[in-house]
Amino acid sequence: MTSPRDNEPGARREQGPQALVSLSQLALDHMEQGVCVYDADNRIVLVNQSYLSLFDMSADIVHVGTSYREVLAHSAARGNFPQHELDALYSRRIAQIAGGKPFRTEQRLASGLVMALELKPFPGGGWMTICDDVSRLARLEAELRVQTERSQHALANMSHGLIMYDADSRVVVCNERFLNLYNLDPQIVKPGVTHNTVIEHWLSRGNLPGMPIDEFRHTRLEDVRARKAKTLLVMRYDGRMVQAVSRFLPDGGWVTVHEDVTERLQYEEALRQQNFILDAALENMAHGLAFYDSDMRLRVCNTTYRKIYRLSPEETRPGTHLGELIERSMANGAFASEYSPQQLLEAARARIANHDSSPMRRRMSNDTVVSVRYCALPEGGFVATYEDITDRERAIEELSEQYRRFDAALNNMSQGLCMLDSSLRVIVCNRRYIEMYGLSPDIVKPGVSMREIMEHSCDLGIHPNTTAAKIYADYVERLREGEHTLHRHLNDGRIIKLNHKRMEHGGWVVTYEDVTERHKAQARVAHMAQHDSLTDLPNRTLFREKMSEGLNQVAIAGGAMAVLCFDLDNFKTVNDRLGHAAGDRLLRWVAARLKENVGEHDTVARLGGDEFAVLQRGPQPQSAERLARRLVEIIGHPPPLESQSIHIGASVGIAIAPDHGLDADELMKCADLALYQAKAKGRGAYQLFEPEMEEEARSRHVLEHDLRGALEAGEFHLVFQPQVRLDTTELTGFEALLRWKHPSRGFVSPAEFIPLAEENGLIVPIGEWVLRTACATAASWPDVTVAVNLSPVQFRSRGLVAMVTSALAEAGLPPQRLELEVTETALLDDSEATIEILHQLRALGVRVSLDDFGVGYSSLSYLRKFPFDRIKIDRSFVGTLGESPESVAIVRTIASLGSVLGVETTAEGVETIEQLDFVRECGCTAVQGYYFGRPCPAAEVGRTIETLNAVRRVA
């Protein structure tokens, strides 16, 4: 019977703590972790079954009251550590506990298990130890280290560049591809140098960051300081764009991958076991724990459990039913489930009834994963443990992902890759390697030797004219020499490049690249470097090499060699009239005729444009003259192009070695001088070099020299020829004409010095002087225009529009009083660009006229492209009006065209009353010529104006 005292409150108070201790002991015995609590005298006050099981210790020895030294002695006796280490281990542990701070250590048992021990002193005396089996994590770490090592070998031999920095922003490692990619000096960029040094050297090599350099430096420093991952595009020194991807490492450093980012090796940090320091057996556990009675009502739980399920102490009061806890946790957003709270409750009840303690995974709303176990108790009720396995799951997932990425990277490389151990057996190889050689994956797999692979490939007929034994012997010999590159020429014509890199711990990484097209391209490039792309003839470079060889033979063995320089007559006209495609066909036709008519050992070359040359051996100059006559005749009768007959010819200059020299440059100069003379004779002719030609060239050179100083010496001046409106005989303006009075030669004809100035570019400063002088002179005239001719060369130089604007502003001349005359030649050079400049000039208010109209072939198209203010009919038509019906028809047609387009037409070169009457009858609106006045100096312009006004009043 129960004593009455047993029901008294005091008795209940005595039984309460004892019951709680019993419950705690019961809960501890169902934990996976081992727990042992010691008092201030280092004797056990609480120990669970897992602690004994983990260390294979007996409960008869290790129990409440056993001293810590006795526990260690028993553990040593069970073989957990050597007996001779007992005293040292005991002293070290007691000293660490006396320090009053928690600490962690690991112990590898004789069974091979690795135990993690957390020891925590209590503030009031005593301490506790929590033990956990971390062997699985240790294996994961080992596997991760092996995988990381292999990944590093693969990375070092892949096609992208890589550089790594430590936490102090100093280089740890960079691969050769990174240095080659940016043309960096390995003596500067090497382990230990600072990030700033690398950037400065990188910039000094001409690499561009895609932003101002100061901004780039600042941005990179901020990225490093903020540990901000970044992807950016930079420009290499040769203009190629490179993608750089930076990732920061947990240790404070970072790695940047350059160029090929199709695969990226992940550097895994070691797995960390997160252990919680326990203040007490329950509250400081790393796992959540809850004890329920047989009615599934909560008796006790720890703080970790509340945090996992977002429950407050009020919501987890003892007596709360498990179903209510599930509902509250879901309502608080701890987790969501496709099942209802009632279904989850029934599932838990079934597990407990079946004594099923296998773990269940719960994915929480904060992306953590919790392992839940229900352990039924013999006397009723159950213990539930809740373990956060997020890191473990993530480590396993990441290790699997690392394997997957490694396989994906290997099998998606553009290159073949094979890792060999020190015995030349395959460790790993990718699919591309097997496909490249057409090998069988059943034979080529890890463990197979390279000798077996070579035998297999020879059986397939891949390697021509050799045996597997010979290939293997040569292969081994090359490997003895160290890292190297070799090329395999396969039976199907492909060329495979093999690159061998030694691995740190022995063995080789071999990459295989199909370089067939690259080799073909290099051969094509070598051919293109010495041949003309249009005609496939030798170019100037190869021609000079052949000439030097021929001159050496002449000097050594005697004989003679001729150099014939060809230039097509009227080729530019064909290009302009029929287009460049037709011109290209004509050049190919000429090249074919040249090759057909020269000797087997002669050299035909295209020097550029419509210039060709021939090197000819044989009796000279007879052979060269015969060839020149024949080619002039053949080329003078070309086939029709675009269904239209064309009229071209060939001019030929000939120089003979040794008669005219044995120096290549001298001989070419002689041939060019002869060609110049042939063109001067009327084209369609050949000319043998004569010594007096050099004197003519020197004279021309002297004239060019004098021309260069004429502007600065003030030898130029302008004269002005009047322009008159036909219907009213009103003076409309003057055309400014350039004259050169040489100090010794006297007046030099513009027809002589203007072409020379255009050839050497002097026309640009001379033309600017003409424009500025003409504008300044015209500013003092009455309201009439001044016309200034523009050279085609001025349109090719920059700043023409700005120069015209400046000249007008400087002179104070209204833009509408300036008329700029352009020839069809200016439009032929670069029609679109020239038309754009003309529109800019028109926008200033300047008048624009088309000079020498009717001479070319494409004039009508230019009238459609640009609305000229005036068309000037070339004097050659006006001067032959009484002799040529064609000239009459042309003048009438141009005048009618101007009338239809609303454009003024000026007839140039009117010298007689008959010519004046005729151009008036044809419909021209204005005239210019000696009939109304010869060109006069600026000082006489006023008198010319008065004279013409008087004539007008009389008329």
Secondary structure, DSSP 8 states (H G I E B T S, - for coil): ---GGGGSHHHHHHHHHHHHHHHHHHHHHT-SSEEEEE-TTSBEEEE-HHHHHHTT--TTTSSTT-BHHHHHHHHHHTTSS-GGGHHHHHHHHHHHHHTTS-EEEEEE-TTS-EEEEEEEE-TTS-EEEEEEE-HHHHHHHHHHHHHHHHHHHHHHTSSSEEEEE-TTSBEEEE-HHHHHHHT--TTTSSTT-BHHHHHHHHHHTT-B-SS-HHHHHHHHHHHHHHT--EEEEEE-TTS-EEEEEEEE-TTS-EEEEES--SS---------------SSTTTT-SSEEEEE-TTSBEEEE-HHHHHHTT--TTTT-TT-BHHHHHHHHHHTTS---SS-HHHHHHHHHHHHHTT----EEEE-TTS-EEEEEEEE-TTS-EEEEEEE-HHHHHHHHHHHHHHHHHHHHHHT-SSEEEEE-TTSBEEEE-HHHHHHHT--TTTSSTT-BHHHHHHHHHHTT-STT--HHHHHHHHHHHHHT-SEEEEEE-TTS-EEEEEEEE-TTS-EEEEEEE-HHHHHHHHHHHHHHHB-TTT--B-HHHHHHHHHHHHHHHHHH---EEEEEEEEETHHHHHHHH-HHHHHHHHHHHHHHHHHHS-TT-EEEEEETTEEEEEEESSTTHHHHHHHHHHHHHHTS---BTTB----EEEEEEEEETTT-S-HHHHHHHHHHHHHHHHHTTSS-EEE--THHHHHHHHHHHHHHHHHHHTTTT-EEEEEEEEEETTT--EEEEEEEEEEEETTTEEE-HHHHHHHHHHHTTHHHHHHHHHHHHHHHHTTSSS-EEEEE--HHHHHSTTHHHHHHHHHHHHT--GGGEEEEEEHHHHHHSHHHHHHHHHHHHHHT-EEEEEEETSSS-HHHHHHHS--SEEEE-HHHHTTTTT-HHHHHHHHHHHHHHHHHT-EEEEE---SHHHHHHHHHHT--EEESTTT---EEGGGHHHHHHHHHHHHHH-
